[in-house]
Amino acid sequence: MSSEENHAVAFGLWYDFRNPVPDRPFSTFYRETLDQIAWAEQLGLDSVWLTEHHFCDDGYTPSPFTLAAAIGERTRRLRIGTNLVVSPLHDPIRLAEDAATVSLLTGGRFDLGVGQGYWEREFEAFGRDIRHRPSLLTEGIDVIRRAWSGSSAPYEGRRYRLPELPITPVPERTPRLLVGALAEPAIARVARIGDGFLSTQNHHHSTYLDALEAQGTPRDQGRIYAGQWALIAEDPAREWAEIGPLVLAQLNAYISWGAFGPPDTTPRFADPDQIVAAGAFALWDPATAVEELTTMLTDRPQIRDVHFWAQLPGESVEHGSRRVRLLAERVAPEVRRRLAATRAGAPA
């Protein structure tokens, strides 16, 4: 068995910091969430992932690096990553500088995940042409890697032209540069330019691995960081009755922004049950979660991390913590035990 297949899978939490609750101040929400993250580390979880959007009424976080630094100060072991930053909206030098600074502050526990974006309103507001997003992403990654290497050489590309200047400080431990995508051409680009693939809803794993193979990279060298759209609860039906409407609002917002195709032609979900029937969100009790995750991770040894929404937009931190505890205490340890037994050749 290769060392690539013998890695330990990380279990983590995913945060967007959306707060549509009118009487909950963001300062309180941030403080409660940081407390939750520190507690999750004590429970044994491994990672935290932050995402980014702008101009949202509910405060969808526009500042993942600031939050990452705060999380780093409250934790000692958790890996912190972005899933993801919309890199074409940013100056790549600033992305490189911010990521290097967070990496230094956290002892090298930070990974930078980026994607090309899809929401036209953001591109217009930041003065970017959405048609250029593939080249903005690709060249931006080139610039970030050069900056982290300590090179001060000038850069000449289609989208960026930079003079001969040093970029300091450089990270002491180079962050992984992960890339997310949904469409097949974009996933092929991930295989070429990324250190790993940020997946959504466990779709497209085969597409990514096929793209690696097509370019001559062995499939077992793939790295997948899998954002889960699943709910783990003692009574999943009851939990869904409580938070299904929040998932409905969350997914329909993504559809309206263009995450899953042209917003004018991509249908919205009519009710929470339609989401489950379509397979867009899974409902698991702890035993089912163990079975599903063990099977997926056995079949896809390239998966390095699985992470779940800690709470849905509008849900209290305390309510979401019930699922965090189940993941940390009932699901992750048993999945780890079964995977270790399988890799040792013993019955799970």
C-alpha distance (Angstrom), angle and dihedral (degrees) to the residues before:
residue distance angle dihedral
M1 . . .
S2 3.79 . .
S3 3.81 122.7 .
E4 3.80 86.6 -117.3
E5 3.81 89.5 64.2
N6 3.82 92.6 45.8
H7 3.80 98.1 63.5
A8 3.79 122.6 124.0
V9 3.80 112.6 -111.4
A10 3.80 115.0 -128.3
F11 3.80 122.4 -136.3
G12 3.77 116.6 -153.8
L13 3.77 152.7 156.6
W14 3.81 131.4 -104.4
Y15 3.81 123.5 -145.6
D16 3.79 134.9 -171.3
F17 3.84 95.9 167.7
R18 3.80 92.1 -138.5
N19 3.78 110.4 165.3
P20 3.81 114.4 -175.9
V21 3.83 92.0 161.0
P22 3.83 105.6 113.1
D23 3.81 97.3 -153.6
R24 3.84 96.9 44.6
P25 3.83 109.7 90.8
F26 3.78 114.4 -139.9
S27 3.80 89.8 -127.1
T28 3.81 89.3 60.0
F29 3.81 92.5 43.6
Y30 3.81 92.6 50.7
R31 3.80 92.2 47.9
E32 3.81 93.1 48.8
T33 3.78 91.6 47.5
L34 3.80 93.6 49.8
D35 3.80 87.8 51.0
Q36 3.80 89.1 51.7
I37 3.80 92.2 50.8
A38 3.82 93.0 50.2
W39 3.82 88.7 48.8
A40 3.82 91.5 48.9
E41 3.79 89.4 55.4
Q42 3.81 89.2 53.2
L43 3.81 88.9 51.8
G44 3.80 89.6 56.7
L45 3.81 104.8 -100.6
D46 3.78 116.0 147.7
S47 3.80 112.8 -151.1
V48 3.78 148.2 26.3
W49 3.80 124.0 -155.0
L50 3.80 126.7 -162.1
T51 3.77 128.5 -162.6
E52 3.81 133.8 -162.9
H53 3.78 142.2 -137.9
H54 3.79 135.3 148.2
F55 3.81 138.5 -138.8
C56 3.81 95.4 23.5
D57 3.79 119.7 150.3
D58 3.80 91.1 -137.8
G59 3.81 95.1 53.6
Y60 3.80 98.5 -108.2
T61 3.77 97.0 -167.5
P62 3.81 115.1 -87.2
S63 3.84 92.2 179.0
P64 3.81 112.4 58.5
F65 3.81 94.4 154.8
T66 3.79 91.9 57.9
L67 3.79 90.5 50.2
A68 3.80 91.3 45.1
A69 3.79 90.8 55.6
A70 3.81 91.0 48.6
I71 3.80 90.8 49.5
G72 3.79 89.7 49.0
E73 3.79 90.4 57.0
R74 3.82 91.8 50.8
T75 3.82 95.9 47.7
R76 3.78 138.7 50.2
R77 3.78 106.6 -168.1
L78 3.82 111.3 21.4
R79 3.77 118.1 108.6
I80 3.77 111.3 -129.1
G81 3.78 122.4 -151.9
T82 3.76 143.4 161.3
N83 3.78 119.5 -116.6
L84 2.84 84.5 -161.6
V85 3.83 151.5 -4.5
V86 3.83 115.4 176.1
S87 3.78 93.5 -127.9
P88 3.86 99.2 -172.7
L89 3.82 87.9 66.5
H90 3.82 91.2 60.0
D91 3.76 139.5 65.1
P92 3.82 102.4 -106.9
I93 3.79 92.4 -139.7
R94 3.80 89.5 58.7
L95 3.78 90.3 47.6
A96 3.80 90.1 51.9
E97 3.80 92.0 47.3
D98 3.81 95.0 46.7
A99 3.80 93.4 46.0
A100 3.81 92.0 47.2
T101 3.81 90.6 50.4
V102 3.82 93.1 50.2
S103 3.80 89.8 46.7
L104 3.79 90.7 53.1
L105 3.80 92.7 46.3
T106 3.81 92.2 50.9
G107 3.79 99.9 43.3
G108 3.80 93.1 -107.7
R109 3.81 96.1 -49.0
F110 3.81 94.9 127.3
D111 3.82 129.0 99.3
L112 3.79 123.4 -173.7
G113 3.79 115.5 -136.5
V114 3.79 117.9 -173.6
G115 3.79 139.7 175.2
Q116 3.76 138.5 -175.4
G117 3.81 96.4 -111.4
Y118 3.78 131.1 -137.8
W119 3.83 111.2 -148.2
E120 3.78 108.1 108.5
R121 3.80 93.4 -160.6
E122 3.80 90.9 62.8
F123 3.79 93.2 49.5
E124 3.79 91.9 49.7
A125 3.81 92.7 48.1
F126 3.80 92.7 50.8
G127 3.80 93.5 44.8
R128 3.81 95.4 -112.1
D129 3.79 127.0 135.9
I130 3.80 107.9 -126.2
R131 3.81 89.0 -149.1
H132 3.80 88.3 66.6
R133 3.79 96.1 53.8
P134 3.85 96.5 108.9
S135 3.80 93.1 54.2
L136 3.81 92.4 39.7
L137 3.80 88.7 54.3
T138 3.81 95.9 44.9
E139 3.80 96.6 44.9
G140 3.78 91.1 41.8
I141 3.80 90.0 57.4
D142 3.81 89.7 49.5
V143 3.81 90.2 52.9
I144 3.82 93.0 46.8
R145 3.81 92.7 51.0
R146 3.82 91.8 48.2
A147 3.79 90.8 49.0
W148 3.80 92.8 50.9
S149 3.80 90.7 48.7
G150 3.80 90.9 61.0
S151 3.81 93.4 -116.3
S152 3.79 115.3 151.1
A153 3.80 94.1 -173.0
P154 3.82 116.8 131.5
Y155 3.79 118.5 -102.1
E156 3.80 126.8 -139.8
G157 3.79 119.5 -173.7
R158 3.79 140.4 139.1
R159 3.81 93.6 -92.8
Y160 3.80 105.5 20.8
R161 3.79 132.5 45.3
L162 3.76 116.3 179.7
P163 3.82 130.8 -178.9
E164 3.78 125.4 -129.3
L165 3.80 100.9 -77.9
P166 3.80 134.6 141.0
I167 3.82 117.3 -114.2
T168 3.78 110.1 -148.9
P169 2.92 146.1 -137.8
V170 3.77 101.0 27.2
P171 3.80 119.5 -157.7
E172 3.78 116.4 -96.0
R173 3.81 88.5 -144.1
T174 3.78 111.6 33.3
P175 3.81 110.1 -125.7
R176 3.76 119.0 -124.3
L177 3.78 109.6 -105.1
L178 3.80 106.1 -140.1
V179 3.79 125.5 -175.6
G180 3.79 130.8 -155.0
A181 3.80 127.2 -153.9
L182 3.80 142.0 156.6
A183 3.82 106.7 -167.0
E184 3.81 121.5 74.7
P185 3.84 97.0 -118.2
A186 3.81 90.0 48.8
I187 3.81 91.1 49.7
A188 3.80 89.9 51.5
R189 3.82 86.1 54.4
V190 3.81 89.8 52.0
A191 3.79 89.7 56.1
R192 3.81 89.7 54.1
I193 3.80 101.7 43.6
G194 3.81 109.2 20.6
D195 3.78 135.7 83.9
G196 3.79 87.1 -143.2
F197 3.79 145.5 -11.8
L198 3.81 124.8 -98.2
S199 3.79 103.7 -150.8
T200 3.80 130.3 -165.9
Q201 3.83 125.6 -144.2
N202 3.84 89.1 -9.5
H203 3.78 90.9 -77.7
H204 3.79 124.2 138.2
H205 3.81 99.1 23.8
S206 3.80 90.6 128.5
T207 3.79 91.1 45.3
Y208 3.81 90.4 55.9
L209 3.80 94.1 46.3
D210 3.81 91.3 46.8
A211 3.81 89.0 51.7
L212 3.80 90.8 52.2
E213 3.79 90.6 50.8
A214 3.80 92.2 47.5
Q215 3.79 90.6 58.2
G216 3.80 93.0 47.2
T217 3.81 99.1 -98.9
P218 3.82 114.5 131.7
R219 3.80 112.9 -112.9
D220 3.78 91.8 -127.0
Q221 3.80 89.0 64.4
G222 3.80 90.9 64.4
R223 3.78 119.6 112.4
I224 3.79 120.8 -157.2
Y225 3.80 126.2 -171.5
A226 3.77 104.0 -166.3
G227 3.79 121.7 -154.4
Q228 3.80 107.2 -154.7
W229 3.79 124.6 -141.2
A230 3.79 93.6 -164.2
L231 3.77 138.0 114.0
I232 3.81 121.8 -140.2
A233 3.81 114.9 -162.1
E234 3.80 139.8 144.2
D235 3.80 87.8 -117.5
P236 3.82 106.2 24.0
A237 3.82 94.5 -177.3
R238 3.77 92.2 54.0
E239 3.81 92.0 44.8
W240 3.80 90.5 49.4
A241 3.80 90.6 51.9
E242 3.81 87.6 56.9
I243 3.79 101.0 43.5
G244 3.80 104.9 17.7
P245 3.82 90.9 95.6
L246 3.81 88.6 55.4
V247 3.81 90.8 52.5
L248 3.80 88.6 48.4
A249 3.80 90.7 55.9
Q250 3.81 91.5 44.2
L251 3.79 96.3 51.3
N252 3.79 95.3 41.4
A253 3.80 89.2 52.4
Y254 3.80 90.6 54.3
I255 3.81 89.7 48.5
S256 3.81 91.2 50.3
W257 3.81 90.2 52.3
G258 3.82 92.6 52.4
A259 3.81 100.7 -105.6
F260 3.81 94.3 138.0
G261 3.80 101.1 30.5
P262 3.80 139.3 -53.8
P263 3.82 105.5 -17.6
D264 3.80 93.1 -140.8
T265 3.80 92.7 60.2
T266 3.82 104.0 27.9
P267 3.81 108.4 94.6
R268 3.80 121.3 -127.1
F269 3.78 123.0 -130.5
A270 3.80 112.8 -99.9
D271 3.81 97.8 -153.3
P272 3.82 140.4 -5.8
D273 3.80 94.6 -97.3
Q274 3.80 90.2 58.9
I275 3.81 88.2 58.5
V276 3.79 91.7 57.2
A277 3.80 93.3 43.2
A278 3.81 89.7 53.2
G279 3.81 91.4 51.6
A280 3.80 92.2 -118.9
F281 3.81 91.8 126.1
A282 3.81 127.5 23.6
L283 3.82 125.2 -144.8
W284 3.80 113.6 -149.6
D285 3.75 135.9 172.7
P286 3.83 112.6 -148.4
A287 3.82 94.5 -93.5
T288 3.80 92.2 49.8
A289 3.81 90.8 46.3
V290 3.80 90.2 54.0
E291 3.80 91.8 50.3
E292 3.81 95.1 45.0
L293 3.79 95.4 45.7
T294 3.80 94.7 43.3
T295 3.79 90.8 51.8
M296 3.81 93.5 46.4
L297 3.80 94.1 46.8
T298 3.80 92.5 45.9
D299 3.79 91.7 49.9
R300 3.82 92.7 42.8
P301 3.81 108.5 38.8
Q302 3.81 87.6 168.5
I303 3.82 89.6 75.8
R304 3.80 108.5 105.9
D305 3.80 100.5 175.1
V306 3.79 139.7 17.3
H307 3.80 117.2 -165.1
F308 3.79 133.4 -178.4
W309 3.80 134.1 -156.2
A310 3.80 104.9 -93.8
Q311 3.78 90.8 -151.0
L312 3.76 136.9 -10.3
P313 3.81 122.7 -114.6
G314 3.80 106.5 -77.1
E315 3.80 95.8 16.6
S316 3.79 118.4 120.3
V317 3.79 118.0 -110.1
E318 3.80 89.0 -124.7
H319 3.82 91.4 55.3
G320 3.80 92.5 49.5
S321 3.80 90.4 48.6
R322 3.80 90.0 70.2
R323 3.80 89.2 67.0
V324 3.81 92.1 41.7
R325 3.81 89.4 57.2
L326 3.80 92.5 49.2
L327 3.79 91.3 50.5
A328 3.79 93.0 48.0
E329 3.80 100.2 40.5
R330 3.80 107.1 27.7
V331 3.79 108.9 22.5
A332 3.80 112.0 31.0
P333 3.84 96.6 47.9
E334 3.79 93.4 49.3
V335 3.81 92.9 46.6
R336 3.79 89.5 49.8
R337 3.81 90.6 49.4
R338 3.80 92.8 50.7
L339 3.79 93.6 46.3
A340 3.80 91.4 49.2
A341 3.79 90.9 49.7
T342 3.79 92.0 49.1
R343 3.79 92.5 48.9
A344 3.80 89.9 48.6
G345 3.80 89.6 52.6
A346 3.81 95.0 -113.4
P347 3.82 125.4 126.1
A348 3.81 110.4 -89.9
